[in-house]
């Protein structure tokens, strides 16, 4: 296979790697690294026969992911301590939530930034507490600061001065300029308590968030990993009540597409592809045997689409013009 179907196939059916030759293993591991799925692949292929060189690569990946897991959970604990005195509910998002909740989607999952969700009216308290606890603004630019606070779904990114770890503080899951308007209060109200005092989204809202991040906000970069999250969440929790929840957040179309594409790549969801789904697959699978991105025109199209989704045309033009003029 000359694209990401090789990686998707190995995750779907680990036994399929028995047919790989040396070049096949090189391609599989390169794609997994590029898509940040190397830890997940190591977990899925555990116990499968493979060349010693591939086994060493996956063993190193598993060790690295274990360290990443400790760092991610520790960073969540540091945020909990910093915000405990505020009394603000703190909801973990994305990979850290999967790890903290012991979910199947967290098995082998790598985490970068810590993403949390808090009530919008609590942002000043949260900001003050984090700054006092050692976080600082990553890029203290007046235009970016004003743009984030007026139009985005999160504060400008913060980074800890000592641990060099970033935190993104969300008050909803899509930019305020985006066409869908998720029910942020509903996300918080239906969140699930974790043993340490933090919270995570309900299973249905986790699925909605994954679909929103992939199809209503971004350019599909990292999409294979996001769809693996969807696949794992559906496998663990099912889809009862999901359609109602997606409708409440105005994201039913995105959730339906996520289920169809996750099923096409990883199996289990049993939904037929429709309309433009194959174009989305073309973008998601755009990797070569060295892990490099391919299909530049397709990627450019989805990049333009991502900006179009985020804001109306005139606002987008002003924003891009302002960014272009800056030194």
Phi, psi and omega in degrees: 000142184254010178216194186294357176297333177298314179292314179300320180294321179293322177290321180290317185224088183305328181295342182294342182289348178299337182273358185281142169263190182300315179296324178296318178294319177302314180296316182299313182291323178295317178296318181298319177296313183298325181268007182056040178240014184294322178292320177296318179297318178301319179294315183292326185268005179303126180091351178279142175294138182200163176299150182301321181298318178293321179298321179294318179299315182289327176295318177297320179297318180297320179294319179295320180293323178298319177294318178299321179298315179298317180297316182297315181291325177293320179295322175298320178294321178296320177294320179300314180296318182296328186257358185303317185290342180285336184073010182279132174294132182242117183254121175287145179238160170058221190300320181297324177295320178298319180292311183296328181273358181064035185274157178300325179297342179272353183289112182079004186285131173269148180234138175256260179289157169272124178248128178229157177240131178224163177297144183298321182288352178263001183304317179300319178295316182296315179301313181298317182293319180292319178297321179292335183267007173113358175277154176216166183291135181291316180225090184285070180256129184301318180294312180298320180299313181294322180296313179300313187290331182270323192240340188268172182265011184205163171290162170303147184298143179245150177227141181281134186294329183262318185269349177057038179243139184265152174227135175249119183260107182265150168242354169200187188248359175221151176306149181294340179276349182291157182292311174290148178235087181301153180277092184296321179296323177294323176301315181289316185296325183262009178293162188248133181287140172257160185300334186270005180100345172279178182224166171223161178297157172297157180306317180296320180289330173299317178296317178299317180297317179300317179292320180297314181299324186276316191249347182243006185218315189257187181256019179076008172299135183074017186293328178297322179291318179298320179288331172296321174303313180300312180303313182294319180295319178295318180298323184276322189245346184077191183236015178300127179080356184292317182299318179297318181293318179299320179296319179300324181269001181070029187230030183295319180298317181292321179294316178301317180294320179299318179294319180294315183287323175298320177295320181295324183274318191242351177083163170101334184271337171065038180240136182282145177292151180225160168038244186275008183305323183292330175292321176297317177298321178302319178290315184297328187263013188281074175224149173256185185291354175253008180082005182279150177290143178234185177054061186300324181292322177296315180297320178298317179301317179287332175295313177298318179302319183298322178288324179297322180291329188284332185202157178298158186304314182294319177296318178299317180298316179297317181297312181295322178297317179296315180295322182293324183285340184287144180291000000 
